[in-house]
Amino acid sequence: MKDWKQIIEKPSQENLSRVGSKNWQNFLDQGSRIGISLIEQMKVYLRGSLKDKKILDFGCGIGRAFLPLTFDAGLSIVGCDIDATAVSYLKKVVPNNNLVVNKFSPPLTFEDNFFDAVYSISIWTHLNIHMQFLWLEEIRRILKPGGIALISVAGHNSLRLRHQRGMAMWQDINAKNLVNNGAIYKEYLSLNTHPEKFPGVKASYGSCLHDPEYIRQKWSNYFNVLEIKEAYIDGSQDLVVMNLSFTSDK
Ligand SMILES: C[S@@+](CC[C@H](N)C(=O)[O-])C[C@H]1O[C@@H](n2cnc3c(N)ncnc32)[C@H](O)[C@@H]1O
């Protein structure tokens, strides 16, 4: 049988660049590495077969992780994103009813205590600080007791990479600033001049860096922060691994 990567329709270049992939091959390679890392963590923290689990890709985009988890690992993932163009691409190539366009602000339409796992790659790296907490609260609402949340953040490794790449936006920030501030959010300047680049975005949107100690302190109000795995997402972003206790009083 032919590999799904050779037969599915490719997304537009616009959609690819919105998720930061240079081209289709780069997108597929990143996706398969990210997919392997997510499966590794879900296997560590969830008991039993992943095939029986309810899993949400929050901010699925055009499916960098969603596609390999669906086609390679055979999981039935639910995906949501504010970008209707991305969701409609995914609906075309993965014909199931598990994909929805969600609103920019909570709530989602899912019931309380619904998912065993929610993963979210490269979303908290764009939300402003206020929205980050609103969405943590919402993810907590839809997770079952004992469920896990896997959320990527841009930490010290991402800051180093941004300096190496000469990204002007981050040249004035060093590691010490990040430690002292805990989280540093900068709004995209192009949000007002080129809103078409950000489908579904209704308010503030930008780029955020997080220090692990800040996450341990602040995000512990929502979840048990189990681990922060540095550069675990494709050698770049950190992965925050969290769960909800069975005894959680939500
Ligand atoms: C950098 S892309 C990452 C997409 C995908 N997770 C991946 O790794 O390829 C960021 C995604 O977050 C989505 N997004 C931003 N804010 C969101 C929100 N409030 N709810 C759901 N998705 C959101 C954007 O539309 C975009 O698809």
The ligand as an SDF file (V2000), in Angstrom:
LIG
                    3D

 27 29  0  0  0  0  0  0  0  0999 V2000
    2.1560   27.7090   15.0060 C   0  0  0  0  0  0  0  0  0  0  0  0
    0.5850   27.0510   14.6440 S   0  0  0  0  0  0  0  0  0  0  0  0
    0.7370   25.3850   15.2400 C   0  0  0  0  0  0  0  0  0  0  0  0
   -0.2690   24.4540   14.6190 C   0  0  0  0  0  0  0  0  0  0  0  0
   -0.0860   22.9770   14.9910 C   0  0  0  0  0  0  0  0  0  0  0  0
   -0.2870   22.7560   16.4040 N   0  0  0  0  0  0  0  0  0  0  0  0
    1.2840   22.5060   14.5790 C   0  0  0  0  0  0  0  0  0  0  0  0
    2.1080   22.2070   15.4400 O   0  0  0  0  0  0  0  0  0  0  0  0
    1.5450   22.4660   13.3810 O   0  0  0  0  0  0  0  0  0  0  0  0
   -0.4370   27.8130   15.8500 C   0  0  0  0  0  0  0  0  0  0  0  0
   -1.8890   27.3910   15.6920 C   0  0  0  0  0  0  0  0  0  0  0  0
   -2.6360   27.8030   16.8250 O   0  0  0  0  0  0  0  0  0  0  0  0
   -3.9140   28.1480   16.3960 C   0  0  0  0  0  0  0  0  0  0  0  0
   -4.5360   28.9170   17.4770 N   0  0  0  0  0  0  0  0  0  0  0  0
   -4.1900   30.1290   17.9520 C   0  0  0  0  0  0  0  0  0  0  0  0
   -5.0040   30.5200   18.9410 N   0  0  0  0  0  0  0  0  0  0  0  0
   -5.8970   29.5170   19.1170 C   0  0  0  0  0  0  0  0  0  0  0  0
   -7.0030   29.3040   19.9980 C   0  0  0  0  0  0  0  0  0  0  0  0
   -7.3960   30.2390   20.8600 N   0  0  0  0  0  0  0  0  0  0  0  0
   -7.6850   28.1420   19.8880 N   0  0  0  0  0  0  0  0  0  0  0  0
   -7.3090   27.2000   19.0010 C   0  0  0  0  0  0  0  0  0  0  0  0
   -6.2830   27.3420   18.1280 N   0  0  0  0  0  0  0  0  0  0  0  0
   -5.5920   28.4850   18.1920 C   0  0  0  0  0  0  0  0  0  0  0  0
   -3.6340   28.9120   15.1310 C   0  0  0  0  0  0  0  0  0  0  0  0
   -4.7630   29.0830   14.3220 O   0  0  0  0  0  0  0  0  0  0  0  0
   -2.5840   28.0090   14.4840 C   0  0  0  0  0  0  0  0  0  0  0  0
   -3.1660   27.0010   13.6950 O   0  0  0  0  0  0  0  0  0  0  0  0
  1  2  1  0
  2  3  1  0
  2 10  1  0
  3  4  1  0
  4  5  1  0
  5  6  1  0
  5  7  1  0
  7  8  2  0
  7  9  1  0
 10 11  1  0
 11 12  1  0
 11 26  1  0
 12 13  1  0
 13 14  1  0
 13 24  1  0
 14 15  1  0
 14 23  1  0
 15 16  2  0
 16 17  1  0
 17 18  1  0
 17 23  2  0
 18 19  1  0
 18 20  2  0
 20 21  1  0
 21 22  2  0
 22 23  1  0
 24 25  1  0
 24 26  1  0
 26 27  1  0
M  CHG  2   2   1   9  -1
M  END
$$$$
